[in-house]
Amino acid sequence: MEIVEQLITLIGSVIIGGLLVSILKKSTNIKLLLSFSGGFLLTIIFTHILPDSYTSFPNTGIFILIGFLLQLILEYFSKGAEHGHTHIHSNEILKHFPIAIFLSLCLHAFLEAIPLNHGGHHHVDNLFWGVFLHKIPVAVALKTILDVSGMSKKASWFYLLVFALMAPLGLVLGEWLATAVNMSLNWLLSIAIGMFFHVATTIIFESSEGHKINFLKLVAIIAGFAVGLLM
């Protein structure tokens, strides 16, 4: 996929998420989408990205831990919106937005997209589609938070579109680092893997009440596994 197509696709995923807020009225639908994306992300990481990373970059494990820790820090401020959580009281939203929730989500989107065009890994294109699926429920969560905060629809869409530009900016930076600067992106890819590990596992274990996996959620997770294996 050409970089222009990747940029348009990443922006489109956020717009889709924003539109889904007004279409999918039931939170169950969002949770099923989250479960599918979590299963898909884990499959891509375990079967494609992780084996390649350890082969080409011996320090992969260290940077995966750094990415995992970084995601923990980001979620302290974002209140878990990276994996679709929207159960935030209005007073908390007004207190933390936009400095905490908005900026942490933007940083997360920017960092995870930097290594997505890394030519050294032929499976990164699969990870790109994992990010695409992952960003839709994140956009749903952010749009919901923006709406609950009481701002106008125009302002809500403005902030969402700013968020939509973060991943494309990260992708462009990664492309520049890999081509113009000739920098290896192995360490950035490993950090992204650590972030995805945390997000995907949290999605699977926390996208239902009481950490229980019901039948529909199990089917969604297995479907994510299957699509990841097929790709």
C-alpha positions as CSV (number, residue, x, y, z in Angstrom):
1,M,0.0,0.0,0.0
2,E,1.3,3.4,-1.0
3,I,1.9,6.0,1.8
4,V,-0.8,8.3,0.5
5,E,-3.3,5.5,0.7
6,Q,-2.1,4.7,4.2
7,L,-2.6,8.3,5.3
8,I,-6.1,8.5,3.9
9,T,-7.0,5.1,5.4
10,L,-5.8,6.1,8.9
11,I,-7.7,9.4,8.8
12,G,-10.8,7.4,7.5
13,S,-10.6,5.0,10.5
14,V,-11.1,7.9,12.9
15,I,-13.9,9.4,10.8
16,I,-15.6,6.0,10.8
17,G,-15.4,5.9,14.6
18,G,-16.9,9.3,14.9
19,L,-19.8,8.4,12.7
20,L,-20.4,5.2,14.5
21,V,-21.1,7.1,17.7
22,S,-24.4,8.3,16.2
23,I,-25.1,5.0,14.5
24,L,-24.3,2.3,17.1
25,K,-26.4,3.3,20.0
26,K,-25.7,0.1,22.0
27,S,-22.4,-0.2,23.8
28,T,-22.5,-4.0,23.1
29,N,-21.7,-3.4,19.5
30,I,-18.6,-1.3,20.4
31,K,-17.4,-4.0,22.8
32,L,-17.7,-6.7,20.2
33,L,-15.7,-4.5,17.8
34,L,-13.1,-4.0,20.5
35,S,-12.9,-7.7,21.2
36,F,-12.3,-8.4,17.5
37,S,-9.6,-5.8,17.2
38,G,-7.9,-7.1,20.3
39,G,-7.8,-10.7,19.0
40,F,-6.5,-9.4,15.6
41,L,-3.8,-7.3,17.1
42,L,-2.5,-10.2,19.3
43,T,-2.5,-12.6,16.4
44,I,-0.5,-10.2,14.2
45,I,2.0,-9.6,17.0
46,F,2.6,-13.2,18.0
47,T,2.6,-14.8,14.6
48,H,4.2,-12.1,12.4
49,I,5.8,-9.1,14.0
50,L,7.4,-10.5,17.1
51,P,9.3,-13.4,15.5
52,D,10.7,-11.0,12.9
53,S,11.6,-8.4,15.5
54,Y,13.7,-10.8,17.6
55,T,15.5,-12.1,14.5
56,S,16.6,-8.7,13.3
57,F,16.9,-6.8,16.6
58,P,18.4,-8.6,19.7
59,N,17.3,-5.9,22.1
60,T,13.6,-6.2,21.2
61,G,12.6,-7.4,24.6
62,I,13.9,-4.4,26.4
63,F,12.1,-1.9,24.1
64,I,8.9,-4.0,24.3
65,L,9.0,-3.5,28.1
66,I,9.6,0.3,27.5
67,G,6.6,0.4,25.3
68,F,4.5,-1.5,27.8
69,L,5.5,0.9,30.6
70,L,4.9,3.9,28.3
71,Q,1.4,2.7,27.6
72,L,0.7,2.3,31.4
73,I,1.7,6.0,31.8
74,L,-0.4,7.1,28.9
75,E,-3.5,5.3,30.3
76,Y,-3.0,7.0,33.6
77,F,-4.0,10.2,31.9
78,S,-6.3,8.9,29.2
79,K,-8.4,6.8,31.6
80,G,-8.3,3.8,29.3
81,A,-9.7,5.4,26.1
82,E,-7.1,3.6,24.0
83,H,-9.1,0.5,24.4
84,G,-12.5,2.0,24.1
85,H,-13.4,2.8,27.7
86,T,-15.9,5.6,28.0
87,H,-17.1,5.1,31.6
88,I,-15.8,8.5,32.8
89,H,-17.9,10.8,34.9
90,S,-18.7,14.2,33.4
91,N,-16.7,16.1,36.2
92,E,-13.7,13.9,35.4
93,I,-14.0,14.7,31.7
94,L,-14.1,18.4,32.4
95,K,-11.1,18.1,34.8
96,H,-8.9,16.0,32.5
97,F,-9.9,17.1,29.0
98,P,-8.1,18.2,26.9
99,I,-4.7,18.3,28.6
100,A,-4.8,14.7,29.8
101,I,-7.2,12.5,27.7
102,F,-6.8,14.3,24.4
103,L,-3.0,14.8,24.5
104,S,-2.3,11.3,25.7
105,L,-4.5,9.7,22.9
106,C,-2.7,11.9,20.4
107,L,0.7,10.9,21.6
108,H,-0.3,7.2,21.6
109,A,-1.6,7.5,18.0
110,F,1.5,9.4,16.9
111,L,4.0,6.9,18.4
112,E,2.2,3.7,17.2
113,A,2.2,4.9,13.6
114,I,5.9,5.8,13.3
115,P,7.1,2.3,12.5
116,L,4.1,1.3,10.3
117,N,5.9,1.8,7.1
118,H,9.1,0.0,8.2
119,G,10.4,-1.8,5.1
120,G,12.5,-4.2,7.1
121,H,9.5,-6.2,8.1
122,H,7.2,-7.7,5.4
123,H,4.5,-8.2,8.0
124,V,4.2,-4.6,9.1
125,D,1.4,-4.1,6.5
126,N,-0.7,-6.5,8.6
127,L,0.1,-4.5,11.7
128,F,-1.1,-1.4,9.8
129,W,-4.6,-3.0,9.4
130,G,-4.5,-3.9,13.1
131,V,-3.9,-0.2,13.9
132,F,-6.8,0.7,11.5
133,L,-9.2,-1.6,13.3
134,H,-7.9,-0.5,16.7
135,K,-8.4,3.2,15.9
136,I,-12.1,2.9,15.1
137,P,-13.2,2.1,18.7
138,V,-10.6,4.5,20.1
139,A,-12.2,7.2,17.9
140,V,-15.6,6.1,19.2
141,A,-14.4,6.5,22.8
142,L,-12.9,9.9,22.2
143,K,-15.9,11.2,20.3
144,T,-18.2,10.0,23.1
145,I,-16.0,11.8,25.7
146,L,-16.0,15.0,23.6
147,D,-19.8,14.9,23.3
148,V,-20.3,14.3,27.0
149,S,-18.0,17.2,27.9
150,G,-20.7,19.5,26.6
151,M,-18.8,21.1,23.7
152,S,-20.5,21.9,20.4
153,K,-20.7,19.4,17.6
154,K,-18.4,21.5,15.5
155,A,-15.8,21.7,18.3
156,S,-16.1,18.0,18.9
157,W,-15.5,17.1,15.3
158,F,-12.6,19.6,15.2
159,Y,-10.8,17.9,18.0
160,L,-11.5,14.5,16.5
161,L,-10.0,15.5,13.2
162,V,-6.9,16.9,15.0
163,F,-6.6,13.4,16.6
164,A,-7.1,11.8,13.2
165,L,-4.0,13.6,11.9
166,M,-1.7,12.3,14.6
167,A,-1.2,8.8,13.1
168,P,-0.6,10.2,9.6
169,L,2.0,12.6,11.1
170,G,3.7,9.6,12.8
171,L,3.7,7.6,9.6
172,V,5.3,10.5,7.7
173,L,7.9,10.9,10.3
174,G,8.7,7.2,10.2
175,E,9.0,7.3,6.4
176,W,11.4,10.3,6.6
177,L,13.5,8.6,9.3
178,A,13.8,5.4,7.3
179,T,14.5,7.0,3.9
180,A,16.1,10.5,4.4
181,V,17.9,9.8,7.6
182,N,18.4,6.1,6.9
183,M,17.5,5.3,10.6
184,S,16.6,1.8,11.6
185,L,13.1,1.7,13.1
186,N,13.5,-1.6,14.9
187,W,13.5,0.0,18.3
188,L,10.4,2.1,17.5
189,L,8.7,-1.0,16.2
190,S,9.5,-2.9,19.5
191,I,8.1,0.0,21.5
192,A,4.9,-0.1,19.5
193,I,4.7,-3.9,20.1
194,G,4.9,-3.3,23.8
195,M,2.1,-0.7,23.6
196,F,0.0,-3.0,21.5
197,F,0.5,-5.9,23.9
198,H,-0.9,-3.8,26.7
199,V,-3.8,-2.4,24.7
200,A,-4.8,-5.8,23.2
201,T,-4.7,-7.8,26.4
202,T,-6.6,-5.0,28.3
203,I,-9.2,-5.0,25.5
204,I,-9.8,-8.8,25.8
205,F,-10.0,-8.8,29.6
206,E,-11.8,-5.6,30.3
207,S,-14.3,-5.1,27.4
208,S,-17.0,-6.9,29.4
209,E,-18.5,-6.5,32.8
210,G,-16.8,-8.4,35.6
211,H,-13.9,-9.5,33.3
212,K,-16.2,-12.4,32.1
213,I,-16.2,-13.6,28.5
214,N,-19.6,-14.2,27.1
215,F,-20.4,-16.1,24.0
216,L,-20.6,-13.2,21.5
217,K,-17.4,-11.7,22.9
218,L,-15.7,-15.1,22.5
219,V,-16.8,-15.4,18.9
220,A,-15.5,-11.9,18.2
221,I,-12.1,-12.7,19.7
222,I,-11.9,-16.0,17.8
223,A,-12.9,-14.1,14.6
224,G,-10.0,-11.6,15.2
225,F,-7.6,-14.6,15.7
226,A,-8.8,-16.2,12.4
227,V,-8.6,-13.0,10.3
228,G,-5.1,-12.4,11.7
229,L,-4.0,-15.9,10.8
230,L,-5.4,-15.6,7.3
231,M,-3.5,-12.4,6.7
